Amino acid sequence: MKYIRDITWEEVYENWKENEEKDDIWKDYYDRKGFDSWDDFRKEQIDEIDAPNLKWELYEIFADEIKEYNCGDFKGWLKIAKDVKSRKFKDLAEHEFFQDHKKIEIIKKDFPEETQIVGLKKGGEIYIFEGNHRAVAIAELQKELDFNKTIYLALAEV
């Protein structure tokens, strides 16, 4: 992990929003849940950790580091983690749920040259707050010799 610079919450938020708003899967999801917009959909998640008031730093990370990170505190992810008895992406990526998973396969087929995920550091461990699907895809793709994408981690300690 290589420190790049301090980053504002506004930068983290805009990057996150830009990535998800262009993805019809997320729009369909929050529409089904009854939210009027992406901002409304993510508000509770952001407020829960008081994200605008955390100190954010930007790092460049290596793909093989992702496998040691943990999934975030989200109901669906925690259910799979309970089955696997681990929250680490190296273990989650092996779970049958993620074999031929539509969203993960789409990400793997067209992985961007660079991407930013968002993490929270708690008790020396990193938990992904945004980017869990990409983290599983990276955990799978990093096994390939030619995977050389740039991965940034916006990180705050909680």
LUMTOR-883932 format. One record per atom (N, C-alpha, C, CB): residue in three letters; y, z, x. Coordinates in steps of 0.1 Angstrom, whole numbers, plus 2048, in hexadecimal, padded with zeros to 3 digits. Each point is the difference from the previous one (the first is absolute). Glycine has a CB too. Layout:
N
alaYZX/...
This chain:
158
met7F4800809/met80C8007F7/met80C800809/met7F480C7ED/lys8157EB810/lys80C7FE809/lys80D8027F7/lys7F37F1810/tyr8158197F3/tyr80C8037F9/tyr80A7F4802/tyr7FD819803/ile8087E27F2/ile80A7F5800/ile80E8057FE/ile7EF7F07F7/arg8138187FE/arg80D8057FD/arg8008097F3/arg80B7EB80B/asp80081C7F3/asp8018077F3/asp8037F57F6/asp80981580A/ile7F27ED7E9/ile8027F77F6/ile8058077F3/ile7EE7F180A/thr81A8097EE/thr8058077F4/thr7F67FF7F5/thr8187FB807/trp7E980E7EF/trp7F87FF7F5/trp8037F37F8/trp7FF8197FE/glu80D7E3802/glu8047F37F9/glu7F97F4806/glu81680A7FB/glu7E87F6812/glu7F97F5807/glu7F18007FC/glu810801813/val7EA80B7ED/val7F28027FD/val7FE7FB7F1/val7FE814810/tyr80B7F17E7/tyr7FF7FD7F2/tyr8017F17FE/tyr80A8167FA/glu8007E480C/glu8027F17FD/glu7F47F8805/glu819804802/asn7E280080A/asn7F47F8805/asn7F48027F6/asn808804818/trp7F68087E4/trp7F58037F7/trp8027F87F3/trp7FD81780A/lys80F7EA7F0/lys8037F97F4/lys7FE7F1801/lys8108127FA/glu7F57E8811/glu7FF7F2802/glu7F27FB801/glu81680180C/asn7E18077FB/asn7F27FD801/asn7F98007F3/asn801809817/glu8028017E1/glu7F88027F3/glu8067F77F5/glu7FA817807/glu8137E77F9/glu8057F87F5/glu7FB7F1800/glu81480F800/lys7E97EC80C/lys7FB7F2800/lys7F17FF7FD/lys8127FC811/asp7E88107EC/asp7F18007FE/asp7FE8027F1/asp7FC80A817/asp7FF7EC7E2/asp7FE8007F2/asp7F680B7FC/asp8057E87FF/ile7F281C809/ile7F680A7FD/ile80780D7FD/ile7EF7F580F/trp81C80F7F9/trp80780C7FE/trp8087FF7F3/trp801804818/lys8067F17E6/lys8087FE7F3/lys7F78017F4/lys8107F180C/asp7E48097F4/asp7F78017F5/asp7FC80F7FE/asp7F77E9804/tyr80781E807/tyr7FB80E800/tyr80B8097F9/tyr7F27FC815/tyr81B8037F0/tyr80A8097FB/tyr8047FC7F2/tyr808804817/asp7F77EF7E5/asp8027FC7F2/asp7F68067F7/asp8097EA808/arg7EA8167FC/arg7F58067F8/arg80280F7FE/arg7F17EE809/lys815818801/lys80380F800/lys80C8037F8/lys7F5802816/gly8137F47E6/gly80B8027F7/gly80E802807/gly7F080A7F1/phe8107F381C/phe80D801808/phe8087F47FE/phe7F580F811/asp8187F27EF/asp80A7F57FE/asp8027F880D/asp80B80D7ED/ser7F37FA81E/ser8037FA80D/ser7F880680B/ser8187FA7F8/trp7E9800814/trp7F980580B/trp80780E804/trp7FA7E8808/asp8138187F7/asp80780D803/asp7FB80B7F7/asp8147F3808/asp7EB80B7EB/asp7FB80A7F7/asp7F2804804/asp80F7F77EE/phe7E97FF815/phe7F2803803/phe7FE80980C/phe7FB7E97F7/arg80D815814/arg7FF80780C/arg80880D801/arg7FC7EB80B/lys80D8177EB/lys80980C800/lys7F980D802/lys8107F37F2/glu7E6810806/glu7F980D800/glu7FA80280E/glu7FB7FE7E7/gln7FF7F881F/gln7F980080D/gln80B80480A/gln7EE7EF7F9/ile81D80B807/ile80B802809/ile80680E7FF/ile8057E7800/asp7FD81D7F3/asp80680D7FE/asp7F780B804/asp80C7F67ED/glu7E7808811/glu7F680A804/glu80180580E/glu7F17F67EF/ile81280281A/ile80280480E/ile80E801805/ile7EA7F5804/asp8208087F2/asp80E800803/asp8037F780C/asp8028187F8/ala7F87DC807/ala8017F680B/ala80D7FD805/ala7ED7F67F6/pro81E809802/pro80D7FD805/pro80580A80A/pro8057F47EB/asn7F6819814/asn80580A809/asn7F780480C/asn80B8097EB/leu7EB7EF817/leu7F880180B/leu8057F980C/leu7EC8037F2/lys81180181A/lys8047F980C/lys7F57F5803/lys80D81580A/trp7F77DF7F6/trp7F77F5802/trp8017FA80E/trp8017FB7E7/glu7F380181F/glu8007F980D/glu7F77F47FE/glu80481680D/leu7FF7E07FB/leu7F87F4800/leu7F87FF80D/leu8117F47F1/tyr7E280980D/tyr7F77FE80C/tyr7F97F37FF/tyr7FD819801/glu8007E180A/glu7F67F5800/glu7F3806803/glu8127EF808/ile7E480E7F1/ile7F3805802/ile7F57F5803/ile8068147F0/phe7EF7F0815/phe7F67F7803/phe7F68017F4/phe802803819/ala7F77F17E5/ala7F77FF7F4/ala7F580B801/ala8057E77FF/asp7F681C80D/asp7F5809800/asp80480F7FD/asp7F67F1811/glu8188117EF/glu80480E7FC/glu7FF8027F1/glu8107FF814/ile7F17F77E5/ile7FF8017F1/ile7F48067FB/ile80E7EC7FF/lys7E7811808/lys7F38067FB/lys7FF80F800/lys7F67EB809/glu81381B7FF/glu80080F801/glu80A8067F7/glu7F97FE817/tyr80F7FA7E2/tyr80A8057F6/tyr7F88037F3/tyr8137F380B/asn7F48147EC/asn7FA8057F4/asn8067F97F4/asn7FB81680A/cys7FE7E87EB/cys8067FB7F4/cys80980B7FA/cys7EC7F17FB/gly81E80A7FD/gly8098097FA/gly7FB8077F4/gly8117F1807/asp7F78187F4/asp7FC8097F5/asp8017F97F2/asp80781480E/phe7F07E27F0/phe8007F87F4/phe7F38017F9/phe8117F0809/lys7EF8137EA/lys7F38027F9/lys7F57F7803/lys80E8097EE/gly7F47EA811/gly7F57F6803/gly7FB80180E/gly80A7F17EF/trp80081081B/trp7FC80180E/trp7F880D803/trp8147F2806/leu7F08197F4/leu7FA80D802/leu7F28007FA/leu81680B800/lys7E87EE7F5/lys7F27FF7FA/lys7F77F980A/lys80A7FF7E9/ile7FA7F681D/ile7F87F980A/ile7FE80880C/ile8087EA7F7/ala80281D80E/ala7FF80980B/ala7F680B7FE/ala8187FB806/lys7E780A7EE/lys7F780A7FC/lys7F17FB802/lys81180B7F0/asp7ED7E980B/asp7F37F9801/asp7FC7FE80E/asp8047F47EB/val80680981E/val7FD7FD80E/val80080D808/val80B7E97FD/lys7FB8217FE/lys80280D806/lys8097FF80C/lys7E98067F9/ser8217F1806/ser80A7FD80A/ser80C7F97FB/ser7EE7FF811/arg81D8047F4/arg80C7F97FC/arg8047F580A/arg8088147F3/lys7F17EB818/lys8037F780B/lys7FD7F27FC/lys7FC812811/phe80D7E57F3/phe7FE7F27FC/phe7F37FA807/phe8197FE7FD/lys7E380780E/lys7F47FA807/lys7F48037F6/lys809804817/asp7F78077E2/asp7F58037F7/asp8027F97F2/asp7FD81680C/leu80F7EB7EF/leu8037F97F3/leu7FD7F1800/leu8128127FD/ala7F17E880E/ala7FE7F1801/ala7F17FC7FF/ala8157FF80F/glu7E280B7F4/glu7F27FD7FF/glu7FB8037F2/glu7FE806817/his80A8007E0/his7FB8037F2/his7FE7F37F8/his80C816801/glu7EA7EA7F7/glu7FC7F57F8/glu80C7FB7F7/glu7E8807800/phe8208027FC/phe80C7FD7F7/phe8087F5807/phe8008177F6/phe8027EA817/phe8097F6807/phe7F97F4805/phe80D814807/gln7E67EB7F7/gln7F97F3804/gln8037F67F5/gln7ED80D80D/asp8197E87F7/asp8047F67F7/asp80A8047F6/asp7EA7F6802/his81F814801/his80B8057F8/his80A7F57FF/his7FB819806/lys8097E37EE/lys8097F57FF/lys80D801808/lys7F77FD7E9/lys81080E815/lys80D802807/lys7FE80080F/lys80980D7ED/ile7ED7FA818/ile7FD80180E/ile7FD7F2806/ile7F88187FD/glu8007E07FC/glu7FC7F3804/glu80C7F7801/glu7EA8037F6/ile81F7FE800/ile80D7F8801/ile80880480C/ile8007FE7E7/ile80180E81C/ile80880580B/ile7FA7FB80D/ile8078157F3/lys7EC7EC80E/lys7F97FC80C/lys8017F1803/lys7F08127FD/lys8107E67F9/lys8017F1801/lys80D7FC804/lys7EF7FE7EF/asp81C80980E/asp80D7FC803/asp80980B805/asp7FE7EF7EE/phe7FC81881C/phe80780C806/phe80D7FB807/phe7EA80D803/pro8217FA7FA/pro80D7FB806/pro80080380F/pro80B8057EA/glu7FD7F381D/glu80280280E/glu80580E803/glu8057E8803/glu80381E7F5/glu80480E801/glu8018067F3/glu80D7FB815/thr7F08127EB/thr8018087F4/thr80480E803/thr7EE7F27F5/gln817815801/gln80480E801/gln7F98087F5/gln8177FA80A/ile7E38117FB/ile7FA8097F6/ile80880D802/ile7E87F6801/val8168137F5/val80780D800/val7F780B800/val8127F67F3/gly7F0814816/gly7F880B802/gly80780D800/gly7F17F280D/leu8078197F0/leu80580D801/leu7F780880A/leu8097FF7E8/lys7FE809820/lys7F980880A/lys7FF80E7FB/lys8077F1813/lys7ED8147EB/lys7FD80D7FC/lys7F6807808/lys8067FA7E8/gly7FD81181E/gly7F6807809/gly7FA7F880A/gly7FC80E7ED/gly80C7E981A/gly7FA7F880B/gly7F97F37FB/gly7FE81580D/glu8007EA7E6/glu7F97F47FB/glu80A7F77F9/glu7EB80D7FD/ile8127E6803/ile8087F67F9/ile7F97FC7F3/ile80A7F8816/tyr7FE8087DF/tyr7FB7FC7F3/tyr8097F57FB/tyr7F88177FA/ile8027DE801/ile8077F47FC/ile8068027F2/ile7F17F280F/phe81C80D7F0/phe8078027F4/phe8027F37F9/phe80C81380A/glu7F57E27FD/glu8017F37FB/glu7F97F680A/glu8168057F4/gly7E17F3807/gly7F97F7808/gly7F1803802/gly8157FD80C/asn7E580A7EB/asn7F2804801/asn7F77F37FF/asn8058167F5/his7FE7E1803/his7F77F47FF/his8017F880E/his8047FF7E7/arg80880081E/arg8027F980D/arg7F980880B/arg8167F67F9/ala7EA817806/ala7F980880A/ala7F17FE800/ala8128117FE/val7E87EE7F6/val7F27FC7FF/val7FD7F2806/val7FE80F7EB/ala80B7E8811/ala7FE7F2806/ala80180080F/ala80A7F77EB/ile80081181A/ile80180180F/ile7F4806806/ile8198027FE/ala7E28097FC/ala7F4807805/ala7F47F6801/ala8088167F6/glu7F87E1800/glu7F57F6801/glu8037F580A/glu7FB8047E8/leu8127F7818/leu8047F5808/leu80180380F/leu80C7F77ED/gln7F6816816/gln80280380E/gln7F37FF808/gln8128107F9/lys7E37EE800/lys7F47FE807/lys7FF7F2806/lys7F58107F1/glu8147E780A/glu8007F2804/glu8087FF80D/glu7FD7F87E8/leu7FE801822/leu8067FF80D/leu80E7F97FF/leu7EA7FF80A/asp8197F97EC/asp80C7F8800/asp80B8077F6/asp7F37EB805/phe80A8217F7/phe80A8067F7/phe80B806809/phe7EF8067EE/asn81D7F4812/asn80B804808/asn80D8007F9/asn7F47F7814/lys80C80F7E0/lys80C8007F8/lys80980D804/lys7F47F47ED/thr81880B810/thr80980B803/thr8018097F4/thr80E7F2810/ile7EF81B7F3/ile7FF80A7F5/ile80B80B803/ile7E77FB7FB/tyr8218077FC/tyr80A80B801/tyr7FD80B7F6/tyr8127F0807/leu7F181C7FD/leu7FD80C7F8/leu80E8077FF/leu7E7802808/ala81E7FF7EC/ala80B8097FD/ala7FA80D7FD/ala80F7ED7F7/leu7F581D811/leu7F980D7FF/leu80A80C7FF/leu7EE7F680E/ala80F8137E9/ala80880C7FF/ala7F680C800/ala8127F47F2/glu7F3817813/glu7F880C800/glu8038097F4/glu7FF800819/val7F78057E0/val8028087F4/val7F980D802/val8017EC7F2/
